[in-house]
Amino acid sequence: MTKRQTPSPVKQHSPWVTADFVAGRTTQLAEIRTSADTIYWLETRAANGGKTTLVAQKNAFPPVT
């Protein structure tokens, strides 16, 4: 007769990628607009306490040749 082995207990660990980790590193974009060669948008970052900032990128469009 064969002796039955008991499975070893599974080690529980805390994953480093948690919901708080992911949510704290997200950036939301809203109200994207263009004007001439500039793009404007609103950025909300969870890492900054949810504050919203107006962001602009000048010369966003390459010249058409």
N, CA, C and O atoms as a Tinker XYZ file with bonds, in Angstrom:
   260  protein
     1  N      0.836000   -1.163000    0.000000    73     2
     2  CA     0.000000    0.000000    0.000000    64     1     3
     3  C      0.892000    1.241000    0.000000    63     2     4     5
     4  O      1.902000    1.299000    0.702000    81     3
     5  N      0.496000    2.231000   -0.804000    73     3     6
     6  CA     1.273000    3.460000   -0.932000    64     5     7
     7  C      0.822000    4.469000    0.102000    63     6     8     9
     8  O     -0.369000    4.650000    0.358000    81     7
     9  N      1.816000    5.120000    0.687000    73     7    10
    10  CA     1.495000    6.146000    1.673000    64     9    11
    11  C      1.091000    7.427000    0.948000    63    10    12    13
    12  O      1.805000    7.888000    0.057000    81    11
    13  N     -0.018000    7.985000    1.315000    73    11    14
    14  CA    -0.522000    9.199000    0.682000    64    13    15
    15  C      0.186000   10.412000    1.281000    63    14    16    17
    16  O      0.288000   10.554000    2.499000    81    15
    17  N      0.669000   11.276000    0.400000    73    15    18
    18  CA     1.336000   12.496000    0.864000    64    17    19
    19  C      0.304000   13.592000    1.085000    63    18    20    21
    20  O     -0.638000   13.742000    0.307000    81    19
    21  N      0.490000   14.338000    2.132000    73    19    22
    22  CA    -0.382000   15.483000    2.364000    64    21    23
    23  C      0.236000   16.693000    1.679000    63    22    24    25
    24  O      1.440000   16.924000    1.788000    81    23
    25  N     -0.579000   17.460000    0.980000    73    23    26
    26  CA    -0.026000   18.628000    0.283000    64    25    27
    27  C      0.495000   19.652000    1.282000    63    26    28    29
    28  O     -0.066000   19.838000    2.362000    81    27
    29  N      1.563000   20.298000    0.898000    73    27    30
    30  CA     2.111000   21.334000    1.765000    64    29    31
    31  C      1.206000   22.560000    1.702000    63    30    32    33
    32  O      0.603000   22.831000    0.664000    81    31
    33  N      1.105000   23.295000    2.791000    73    31    34
    34  CA     0.223000   24.472000    2.790000    64    33    35
    35  C      0.727000   25.526000    1.804000    63    34    36    37
    36  O      1.931000   25.701000    1.618000    81    35
    37  N     -0.199000   26.205000    1.192000    73    35    38
    38  CA     0.145000   27.259000    0.243000    64    37    39
    39  C      0.524000   28.503000    1.033000    63    38    40    41
    40  O     -0.193000   28.922000    1.942000    81    39
    41  N      1.645000   29.078000    0.677000    73    39    42
    42  CA     2.104000   30.276000    1.364000    64    41    43
    43  C      1.327000   31.477000    0.840000    63    42    44    45
    44  O      1.306000   31.734000   -0.364000    81    43
    45  N      0.708000   32.189000    1.721000    73    43    46
    46  CA    -0.033000   33.384000    1.355000    64    45    47
    47  C      0.910000   34.584000    1.403000    63    46    48    49
    48  O      1.681000   34.738000    2.351000    81    47
    49  N      0.847000   35.406000    0.408000    73    47    50
    50  CA     1.666000   36.611000    0.408000    64    49    51
    51  C      0.841000   37.777000   -0.092000    63    50    52    53
    52  O     -0.193000   37.603000   -0.736000    81    51
    53  N      1.306000   38.931000    0.208000    73    51    54
    54  CA     0.620000   40.148000   -0.203000    64    53    55
    55  C      1.169000   40.586000   -1.559000    63    54    56    57
    56  O      2.358000   40.882000   -1.669000    81    55
    57  N      0.325000   40.633000   -2.592000    73    55    58
    58  CA     0.826000   41.082000   -3.896000    64    57    59
    59  C      1.193000   42.557000   -3.854000    63    58    60    61
    60  O      0.536000   43.342000   -3.171000    81    59
    61  N      2.224000   42.932000   -4.568000    73    59    62
    62  CA     2.650000   44.334000   -4.565000    64    61    63
    63  C      1.785000   45.181000   -5.474000    63    62    64    65
    64  O      1.765000   46.402000   -5.323000    81    63
    65  N      1.061000   44.575000   -6.423000    73    63    66
    66  CA     0.170000   45.331000   -7.302000    64    65    67
    67  C     -1.228000   45.280000   -6.686000    63    66    68    69
    68  O     -1.976000   44.321000   -6.877000    81    67
    69  N     -1.552000   46.311000   -5.961000    73    67    70
    70  CA    -2.860000   46.392000   -5.321000    64    69    71
    71  C     -3.735000   47.392000   -6.064000    63    70    72    73
    72  O     -3.252000   48.134000   -6.920000    81    71
    73  N     -5.012000   47.409000   -5.738000    73    71    74
    74  CA    -5.930000   48.365000   -6.357000    64    73    75
    75  C     -5.500000   49.794000   -6.047000    63    74    76    77
    76  O     -5.576000   50.669000   -6.909000    81    75
    77  N     -5.047000   50.032000   -4.814000    73    75    78
    78  CA    -4.585000   51.372000   -4.444000    64    77    79
    79  C     -3.341000   51.767000   -5.243000    63    78    80    81
    80  O     -3.189000   52.926000   -5.630000    81    79
    81  N     -2.469000   50.814000   -5.483000    73    79    82
    82  CA    -1.254000   51.073000   -6.268000    64    81    83
    83  C     -1.629000   51.512000   -7.687000    63    82    84    85
    84  O     -1.101000   52.499000   -8.198000    81    83
    85  N     -2.535000   50.775000   -8.310000    73    83    86
    86  CA    -2.938000   51.096000   -9.686000    64    85    87
    87  C     -3.723000   52.404000   -9.730000    63    86    88    89
    88  O     -3.462000   53.255000  -10.580000    81    87
    89  N     -4.675000   52.567000   -8.828000    73    87    90
    90  CA    -5.507000   53.778000   -8.832000    64    89    91
    91  C     -4.685000   55.019000   -8.537000    63    90    92    93
    92  O     -5.016000   56.102000   -9.020000    81    91
    93  N     -3.632000   54.889000   -7.764000    73    91    94
    94  CA    -2.805000   56.034000   -7.421000    64    93    95
    95  C     -1.896000   56.475000   -8.548000    63    94    96    97
    96  O     -1.234000   57.508000   -8.440000    81    95
    97  N     -1.850000   55.713000   -9.626000    73    95    98
    98  CA    -0.952000   56.042000  -10.719000    64    97    99
    99  C     -1.701000   56.269000  -12.037000    63    98   100   101
   100  O     -1.101000   56.223000  -13.112000    81    99
   101  N     -2.974000   56.508000  -11.952000    73    99   102
   102  CA    -3.744000   56.748000  -13.162000    64   101   103
   103  C     -3.845000   58.244000  -13.443000    63   102   104   105
   104  O     -3.830000   59.071000  -12.531000    81   103
   105  N     -3.948000   58.559000  -14.710000    73   103   106
   106  CA    -4.143000   59.936000  -15.149000    64   105   107
   107  C     -5.354000   59.958000  -16.067000    63   106   108   109
   108  O     -5.424000   59.196000  -17.031000    81   107
   109  N     -6.294000   60.822000  -15.770000    73   107   110
   110  CA    -7.479000   60.965000  -16.605000    64   109   111
   111  C     -7.317000   62.188000  -17.492000    63   110   112   113
   112  O     -6.886000   63.247000  -17.035000    81   111
   113  N     -7.664000   62.035000  -18.760000    73   111   114
   114  CA    -7.621000   63.144000  -19.716000    64   113   115
   115  C     -9.049000   63.537000  -20.066000    63   114   116   117
   116  O     -9.920000   62.679000  -20.214000    81   115
   117  N     -9.281000   64.834000  -20.196000    73   115   118
   118  CA   -10.622000   65.318000  -20.535000    64   117   119
   119  C    -10.523000   66.612000  -21.318000    63   118   120   121
   120  O     -9.490000   67.283000  -21.309000    81   119
   121  N    -11.615000   66.957000  -22.000000    73   119   122
   122  CA   -11.749000   68.240000  -22.696000    64   121   123
   123  C    -10.577000   68.535000  -23.641000    63   122   124   125
   124  O     -9.990000   69.616000  -23.592000    81   123
   125  N    -10.249000   67.583000  -24.485000    73   123   126
   126  CA    -9.136000   67.772000  -25.428000    64   125   127
   127  C     -9.582000   68.738000  -26.535000    63   126   128   129
   128  O    -10.619000   68.543000  -27.169000    81   127
   129  N     -8.775000   69.780000  -26.749000    73   127   130
   130  CA    -9.075000   70.805000  -27.750000    64   129   131
   131  C     -7.816000   71.144000  -28.536000    63   130   132   133
   132  O     -6.702000   70.924000  -28.060000    81   131
   133  N     -7.996000   71.678000  -29.737000    73   131   134
   134  CA    -6.866000   72.144000  -30.537000    64   133   135
   135  C     -7.108000   73.579000  -30.960000    63   134   136   137
   136  O     -8.247000   74.015000  -31.121000    81   135
   137  N     -6.010000   74.306000  -31.136000    73   135   138
   138  CA    -6.068000   75.669000  -31.621000    64   137   139
   139  C     -4.758000   75.944000  -32.349000    63   138   140   141
   140  O     -3.689000   75.951000  -31.739000    81   139
   141  N     -4.849000   76.166000  -33.645000    73   139   142
   142  CA    -3.658000   76.374000  -34.485000    64   141   143
   143  C     -2.714000   75.186000  -34.323000    63   142   144   145
   144  O     -3.044000   74.072000  -34.731000    81   143
   145  N     -1.544000   75.414000  -33.732000    73   143   146
   146  CA    -0.582000   74.309000  -33.604000    64   145   147
   147  C     -0.452000   73.829000  -32.158000    63   146   148   149
   148  O      0.559000   73.228000  -31.795000    81   147
   149  N     -1.471000   74.090000  -31.328000    73   147   150
   150  CA    -1.404000   73.725000  -29.910000    64   149   151
   151  C     -2.569000   72.815000  -29.544000    63   150   152   153
   152  O     -3.697000   73.015000  -29.996000    81   151
   153  N     -2.278000   71.808000  -28.716000    73   151   154
   154  CA    -3.306000   70.934000  -28.145000    64   153   155
   155  C     -3.429000   71.291000  -26.667000    63   154   156   157
   156  O     -2.428000   71.469000  -25.973000    81   155
   157  N     -4.683000   71.396000  -26.191000    73   155   158
   158  CA    -4.965000   71.666000  -24.779000    64   157   159
   159  C     -5.793000   70.507000  -24.232000    63   158   160   161
   160  O     -6.622000   69.944000  -24.947000    81   159
   161  N     -5.572000   70.148000  -22.968000    73   159   162
   162  CA    -6.397000   69.148000  -22.318000    64   161   163
   163  C     -6.327000   69.323000  -20.810000    63   162   164   165
   164  O     -5.423000   69.965000  -20.275000    81   163
   165  N     -7.315000   68.727000  -20.138000    73   163   166
   166  CA    -7.335000   68.712000  -18.674000    64   165   167
   167  C     -6.822000   67.357000  -18.210000    63   166   168   169
   168  O     -7.228000   66.319000  -18.733000    81   167
   169  N     -5.926000   67.372000  -17.223000    73   167   170
   170  CA    -5.347000   66.156000  -16.666000    64   169   171
   171  C     -5.691000   66.086000  -15.189000    63   170   172   173
   172  O     -5.470000   67.042000  -14.447000    81   171
   173  N     -6.235000   64.948000  -14.763000    73   171   174
   174  CA    -6.516000   64.700000  -13.356000    64   173   175
   175  C     -5.682000   63.511000  -12.925000    63   174   176   177
   176  O     -5.798000   62.422000  -13.489000    81   175
   177  N     -4.829000   63.722000  -11.912000    73   175   178
   178  CA    -3.941000   62.662000  -11.436000    64   177   179
   179  C     -4.293000   62.299000  -10.001000    63   178   180   181
   180  O     -4.348000   63.159000   -9.121000    81   179
   181  N     -4.527000   61.020000   -9.783000    73   179   182
   182  CA    -4.842000   60.539000   -8.436000    64   181   183
   183  C     -3.673000   60.790000   -7.491000    63   182   184   185
   184  O     -3.883000   61.064000   -6.310000    81   183
   185  N     -2.444000   60.701000   -7.998000    73   183   186
   186  CA    -1.260000   60.899000   -7.167000    64   185   187
   187  C     -1.162000   62.333000   -6.646000    63   186   188   189
   188  O     -0.475000   62.588000   -5.657000    81   187
   189  N     -1.845000   63.268000   -7.305000    73   187   190
   190  CA    -1.837000   64.673000   -6.869000    64   189   191
   191  C     -3.108000   65.020000   -6.114000    63   190   192   193
   192  O     -3.519000   66.180000   -6.086000    81   191
   193  N     -3.717000   64.046000   -5.516000    73   191   194
   194  CA    -4.927000   64.300000   -4.734000    64   193   195
   195  C     -6.141000   64.573000   -5.599000    63   194   196   197
   196  O     -7.115000   65.158000   -5.123000    81   195
   197  N     -6.107000   64.165000   -6.858000    73   195   198
   198  CA    -7.248000   64.358000   -7.747000    64   197   199
   199  C     -7.370000   65.766000   -8.302000    63   198   200   201
   200  O     -8.413000   66.123000   -8.850000    81   199
   201  N     -6.333000   66.568000   -8.171000    73   199   202
   202  CA    -6.366000   67.937000   -8.703000    64   201   203
   203  C     -6.344000   67.905000  -10.230000    63   202   204   205
   204  O     -5.706000   67.042000  -10.834000    81   203
   205  N     -7.036000   68.839000  -10.833000    73   203   206
   206  CA    -7.104000   68.941000  -12.291000    64   205   207
   207  C     -6.218000   70.082000  -12.756000    63   206   208   209
   208  O     -6.228000   71.169000  -12.179000    81   207
   209  N     -5.449000   69.821000  -13.809000    73   207   210
   210  CA    -4.504000   70.803000  -14.343000    64   209   211
   211  C     -4.743000   70.978000  -15.835000    63   210   212   213
   212  O     -4.965000   70.003000  -16.553000    81   211
   213  N     -4.696000   72.224000  -16.300000    73   211   214
   214  CA    -4.764000   72.507000  -17.728000    64   213   215
   215  C     -3.363000   72.321000  -18.304000    63   214   216   217
   216  O     -2.400000   72.916000  -17.819000    81   215
   217  N     -3.256000   71.489000  -19.345000    73   215   218
   218  CA    -1.968000   71.185000  -19.966000    64   217   219
   219  C     -2.036000   71.613000  -21.431000    63   218   220   221
   220  O     -3.080000   71.490000  -22.072000    81   219
   221  N     -0.920000   72.114000  -21.955000    73   219   222
   222  CA    -0.850000   72.520000  -23.363000    64   221   223
   223  C      0.442000   72.005000  -23.980000    63   222   224   225
   224  O      1.488000   71.964000  -23.332000    81   223
   225  N      0.347000   71.612000  -25.244000    73   223   226
   226  CA     1.532000   71.189000  -25.996000    64   225   227
   227  C      1.585000   72.029000  -27.266000    63   226   228   229
   228  O      0.780000   71.854000  -28.180000    81   227
   229  N      2.556000   72.949000  -27.304000    73   227   230
   230  CA     2.723000   73.793000  -28.498000    64   229   231
   231  C      3.474000   73.020000  -29.568000    63   230   232   233
   232  O      4.166000   72.045000  -29.279000    81   231
   233  N      3.329000   73.466000  -30.801000    73   231   234
   234  CA     3.960000   72.823000  -31.948000    64   233   235
   235  C      3.643000   71.330000  -31.991000    63   234   236   237
   236  O      4.509000   70.505000  -32.282000    81   235
   237  N      2.398000   71.003000  -31.697000    73   235   238
   238  CA     1.985000   69.618000  -31.620000    64   237   239
   239  C      1.815000   68.965000  -32.991000    63   238   240   241
   240  O      1.824000   67.739000  -33.109000    81   239
   241  N      1.664000   69.777000  -34.000000    73   239   242
   242  CA     1.418000   69.247000  -35.332000    64   241   243
   243  C      2.621000   69.523000  -36.225000    63   242   244   245
   244  O      3.083000   70.661000  -36.307000    81   243
   245  N      3.132000   68.491000  -36.896000    73   243   246
   246  CA     4.266000   68.728000  -37.789000    64   245   247
   247  C      3.828000   69.582000  -38.993000    63   246   248   249
   248  O      2.672000   69.524000  -39.411000    81   247
   249  N      4.743000   70.354000  -39.533000    73   247   250
   250  CA     4.379000   71.162000  -40.695000    64   249   251
   251  C      4.051000   70.281000  -41.904000    63   250   252   253
   252  O      4.683000   69.249000  -42.131000    81   251
   253  N      3.077000   70.703000  -42.648000    73   251   254
   254  CA     2.686000   69.975000  -43.857000    64   253   255
   255  C      3.519000   70.478000  -45.018000    63   254   256   257
   256  O      3.572000   71.681000  -45.274000    81   255
   257  N      4.168000   69.565000  -45.720000    73   255   258
   258  CA     5.002000   69.976000  -46.850000    64   257   259
   259  C      4.412000   69.523000  -48.155000    63   258   260
   260  O      4.983000   69.783000  -49.214000    81   259
